[in-house]
Amino acid sequence: MASEYRNRIEGSSNGPSQYIRATRGAWKAGRGSGQWAMDDLPRAPAPPRPGFSPRNWGGWLVVGIYWFLGHLPRPVGRALVAPLGPLLYRLMSSRRRIAERNIALCLPELNADERERMVKACFGSLARMLPEMAWCWAGPAQDMASICRISEPAKQHVQAALAEDRGVLVVTAHVTCLEVGARALGELFPGHGVYRPLNNEVIEWYQNRGRAWYASSMISKRDIRSLVRVLRAGGFAWYAADQDFGPQQSVFAPFFGVEAATLLATHRLPRLTGCRVLAMLPRYLPDEGIYEIDVSPVFEDFPSDDPVADLARVNAVLEAQVRKAPEQYWWIHRRFKTRPGGQPDIYGDDARES
């Protein structure tokens, strides 16, 4: 599979995209090992380092903080950011109100006190996200495999999809420990991540330099052609599907019982490429101090001719995974900003401020 994948990518008439690199492992589909042979394919080269001009000083300060957190013992890193959760809760008033509205909509079974505790716990998870990302980007300085648990059935779901020698698309959602899930899965099954490039070139450089340890490449969300080429060539890619990009790119499908503008890409990509689709979501288990990564079975009979039904299936799987640790979901984003015709705006002034 490794040589076929490389030949398909490099032999494309358009030439390889800057975001596409040959996968850093070879899938031993017919040998029964269920593993990747690391380094059978070349690793993506490190991105060029930005300069130290004054306009980059702010970015370098942030990178210095990430580097520091990434090299601390993990319990120390968690303890260091713990006071940040209550501070963010007080300072980020607009995001707090968005989280309150989302939780009231999606978890109506909670009473007012429970909702308040959930919002505060969400900001605590957001604070913990900082060292989590720092650990992931620190490369070999942090042994993340020792604190990540992926069950054998979860691994087998991925292995079964890869064994078909087709592209594999892993859909996920914005939880605070998503980067941990990407690293845990990427170390076992190297692939391509879809992401939004950052405006700050120094932080952009540092995060992608760190992600090169567990991702073959990062593909801009605007570079859909590269993603299509990866999947058509039998590659492995993942992206977060729970974003509201407006009605032109979405249809409405239920998410936590609320009609949500849901990206049509999750339906269209397998139609265009023949790829298999499964879902992945990580969560932090505070009592054990580890991260558990859930992976769904491959979606069978997917896609169908009904995009709404397909996306409702995907949303239902992601929702079930989020409900296992709802305080770790990214409730501060405006998941429901696009509304079906005639329905009132959910977020009001906060939709315009944030």
Residue pairs with C-beta under 8 A, 6 or more apart in sequence:
1 26
1 27
1 29
1 162
1 165
1 234
2 22
2 23
2 25
2 26
2 27
2 37
2 40
2 41
4 165
4 234
5 22
5 23
5 41
5 233
5 234
5 235
6 22
6 23
6 41
8 232
8 233
8 234
9 16
9 20
9 22
9 229
9 230
9 233
9 235
10 16
10 22
12 229
12 233
14 229
17 219
17 223
17 225
17 226
17 229
19 192
19 217
19 218
19 219
19 220
19 223
19 226
20 192
20 217
20 219
20 226
20 229
20 230
21 42
21 43
21 44
21 216
21 217
22 41
22 42
22 216
23 41
23 190
23 191
23 216
23 235
23 236
24 36
24 38
24 39
24 40
24 41
24 42
24 43
24 44
24 190
24 216
25 36
25 37
25 38
25 39
25 40
25 41
25 189
25 190
26 36
26 37
26 40
26 41
27 36
27 162
27 163
28 34
28 35
28 36
28 37
29 162
29 163
29 165
34 155
34 156
34 159
35 188
36 188
36 189
36 190
38 190
43 212
43 216
44 212
44 215
44 216
44 217
46 209
46 212
47 205
47 208
47 209
48 205
49 205
50 56
50 59
50 201
50 202
50 205
52 60
56 201
56 202
58 200
59 200
59 201
59 202
59 203
60 202
62 200
62 202
62 203
63 202
63 203
63 206
66 130
66 133
66 134
66 137
66 206
67 134
67 138
67 206
68 134
69 77
69 80
69 81
69 130
69 131
69 134
69 135
70 131
70 134
70 135
70 137
70 138
70 141
70 142
71 138
71 141
72 80
72 131
74 131
74 135
74 142
74 147
75 289
77 131
77 134
77 135
78 128
78 131
80 131
81 127
81 128
81 130
81 131
82 124
82 127
82 128
84 127
84 130
85 120
85 123
85 124
85 125
85 126
85 127
85 128
86 120
86 123
86 124
88 123
88 126
88 127
89 96
89 119
89 120
89 123
92 123
92 332
94 350
94 353
94 354
95 332
95 350
95 354
96 119
96 123
96 332
97 347
97 350
98 331
98 332
98 333
98 334
98 347
98 350
98 354
99 119
99 122
99 123
99 331
99 332
100 115
100 119
101 346
101 347
101 350
102 331
102 335
102 336
103 110
103 115
103 118
103 119
103 122
103 326
103 331
104 115
105 256
105 258
105 336
105 346
106 255
106 256
106 257
106 258
107 115
107 118
107 256
107 326
110 118
118 326
118 327
118 331
119 331
121 327
122 327
122 328
122 329
122 331
122 332
124 327
125 176
125 177
125 284
125 327
125 328
126 176
126 332
128 176
128 177
128 284
129 176
129 177
129 179
132 176
132 177
132 179
132 180
132 284
133 179
133 207
135 142
135 144
135 180
136 142
136 144
136 179
136 180
136 182
136 183
136 210
136 211
136 214
137 179
137 206
137 207
137 209
137 210
137 211
138 210
139 210
139 213
140 213
144 180
144 183
144 184
144 187
145 184
145 187
147 289
147 290
147 291
148 180
148 183
148 184
148 282
148 290
148 291
148 292
148 293
149 290
149 291
149 292
149 293
150 184
150 185
150 188
150 292
150 293
150 295
154 293
154 294
154 295
155 188
155 295
157 278
157 295
157 296
157 297
157 298
158 168
158 170
158 185
158 188
158 189
158 278
158 295
160 297
160 298
161 168
161 276
161 278
161 298
162 168
162 189
162 236
164 276
165 234
166 234
166 274
166 275
166 276
167 230
167 231
167 232
167 233
167 234
167 235
167 236
167 237
167 273
167 274
167 275
167 276
168 191
168 231
168 235
168 236
168 237
168 275
168 276
168 277
168 278
169 231
169 237
169 238
169 239
169 266
169 269
169 270
169 275
169 276
169 277
169 278
170 185
170 191
170 236
170 237
170 238
170 239
170 277
170 278
170 279
170 280
170 295
171 238
171 239
171 240
171 241
171 266
171 277
171 278
171 279
171 280
171 314
171 318
172 178
172 181
172 238
172 239
172 240
172 241
172 279
172 280
172 281
172 318
173 240
173 241
173 242
173 281
173 318
173 321
173 322
173 329
173 330
174 240
174 242
174 243
174 329
174 330
174 333
175 181
175 281
175 282
175 283
175 322
175 325
175 328
175 329
175 330
176 284
176 328
176 329
176 330
177 282
177 283
177 284
177 291
177 328
178 240
178 282
180 282
180 284
180 291
181 280
181 281
181 282
181 291
181 293
182 193
182 211
182 214
182 215
182 238
183 213
183 214
184 282
184 291
184 293
185 238
185 280
185 293
185 295
186 193
186 214
186 215
187 213
187 214
189 236
190 214
190 215
190 216
190 236
191 215
191 216
191 235
191 236
191 237
191 238
192 215
192 216
192 217
192 218
192 219
192 227
192 230
192 235
192 236
192 237
192 238
193 211
193 215
193 217
193 218
193 219
193 237
193 238
193 239
194 218
194 219
194 220
194 221
194 227
194 237
194 238
194 239
194 240
195 218
195 219
195 220
195 221
195 239
196 220
196 221
197 204
197 220
198 204
198 207
208 218
211 218
216 235
219 226
219 227
219 230
219 237
220 226
221 239
224 265
227 237
227 239
227 269
228 269
228 272
228 273
230 237
231 237
231 269
231 272
231 273
231 274
231 275
232 272
232 273
232 274
238 280
239 265
241 262
241 263
241 265
241 266
241 314
241 318
242 255
242 260
242 262
242 315
242 318
242 335
243 263
243 333
244 250
244 260
244 261
244 334
244 335
244 336
244 337
244 338
245 261
245 263
246 261
246 338
247 261
247 338
249 263
249 264
249 265
250 261
250 262
250 263
250 264
250 338
251 261
251 262
251 264
251 307
251 308
251 311
252 259
252 260
252 261
252 262
252 308
252 340
253 259
253 260
253 262
253 308
253 311
253 312
253 315
254 260
254 312
254 315
254 316
255 262
255 315
255 318
255 319
255 335
256 319
258 336
259 336
259 339
259 340
259 343
260 315
260 335
260 336
261 336
261 337
261 338
262 311
262 314
262 315
263 311
264 307
264 311
266 277
266 310
266 311
266 314
267 303
267 307
267 310
267 311
268 303
268 307
269 275
270 276
270 277
270 302
270 303
271 303
276 298
276 299
277 298
277 299
277 302
277 303
277 314
278 295
278 296
278 297
278 298
278 299
279 294
279 295
279 296
279 299
279 314
279 317
279 318
279 321
280 293
280 294
280 295
280 296
281 293
281 294
281 318
281 321
281 322
282 291
282 292
282 293
282 294
283 291
283 292
283 294
283 321
283 324
283 325
283 328
284 290
284 291
284 325
284 328
285 291
285 292
294 321
294 324
296 317
296 321
299 313
299 314
302 310
302 313
303 310
304 310
322 328
322 329
334 346
334 347
334 350
334 351
334 354
336 346
336 347
337 345
337 346
337 347
337 351
339 345
339 346
345 351
